[in-house]
Amino acid sequence: MRLSFFSAKPYDKKSFGLAHAARDPPSPVTITYHDIPLNEDTVSTVRDADAVCAFVNDSLSAHVIETLARQGVKAILLRCAGFNHVDLAAAARHGIMVANVPSYSPEAVAEFAVALIQTLNRNTHRAYNRVREGNFALHGLLGKTLHGKTVGLVGVGKIGLATARIMKGFGCRVLASDPFPSPAFEEYGEYKDLDTLLSESDIVSLHCPLMDNTRHIINGDTIAKMKKGVLLINTSRGGLVDTRAVIKALKTKHIGGVALDVYEAEGSLFYDDHSGEIIHDDVLMRLMTFPNVIVTGHQAFFTEEALEEIAQCTLRNLEEFIKEGTCKNSLTKEPELRSKVPDPVRNV
């Protein structure tokens, strides 16, 4: 089995190399790493591959999938939970299995979300820069005590649940909105409808999948329902947030601060070094001029433990496919049902 691996970074090669070498019995898979992303411009580079491995910002449109099918590809392995960038219907039509990694170290993402909350609230990012310039003044760095504040979680899959557990430990009141309530959350907080959650929360943290009905769930209308001075955190998917609406709310001071680990137009920017280039995304550049905005490069998942879990699960998916023609994490067993209720993504 020959696997073409796209958007490969040094840490991917290391984690997958270690997992591949440790397979017992030895893996029948040969991996070819490509630093480039997989999209309509690069799909022609797939040669003599039985499967491809893609990441969150690779594009697996109907055209890309059709081309892969013509080249004999039988499986698409996603080393991520989300699959909004994959045309599952096209994959099903062409008989290509698509499998994801439905859960990997949810605590990693939850811990990073909490780190963003603390940094944004206490202005530690600004304090760090001040002190390096010899400025030890505290003016402008005033924060709020988290204990007793209300935290609203939009989505409580595994990551949202882990975030709830941490924020409960801080002494916060925790609210959640989710179309699929889980009894596991009730130990840490209470469910509310989205409008109530937005109106009562001092901090709103997004942990839901990107689907048609969640795209721009944070927009001008929903922002208007939020408390004045609310902190908004997104470690899930960039498309959940209407960036222009957020900028407008920052300018009017209705939103008190924003921390984003994801961005709706991140595909051409994130995971690469653009420090020597002019970035032409005027919306992102405007967003980053605000002192009460933190943007990081989709790194919430980025821990040693998570990388190991991703590599192990991805290789297991492929090995199961070799033996059975499918795997338990396949997204194309029941494509019509999956498109309506994409359960695996709820882990994000």
ABEGO torsion letter per residue (X at the ends): XBBBBBGBBAAAAAAAAAAAAABOBBBABBBBBBABBBBAAAAAABBGBABBBBBAABBBBAAAAAAAAAAGBABBBBBBABAAABBAAAAAAAGBBBBBBABBGAAAAAAAAAAAAAAAAAGAAAAAAAAAAGBABABGABBBBABGBBBBBBEBBAAAAAAAAAAAAAGBBBBBBBABBBAAAAAABBBBBAAAAAAABABBBBABBBBAAABGABBAAAAAABBBGBBBBBABBAAABBAAAAAAAAAAGABAEBBBABBAAAAAABGBBAAABBBABAAAAAAAABAABBBBBGAAABBAAAAAAAAAAAAAAAAAAAAAGBBAABAAABAAAAAABBAAAAAX
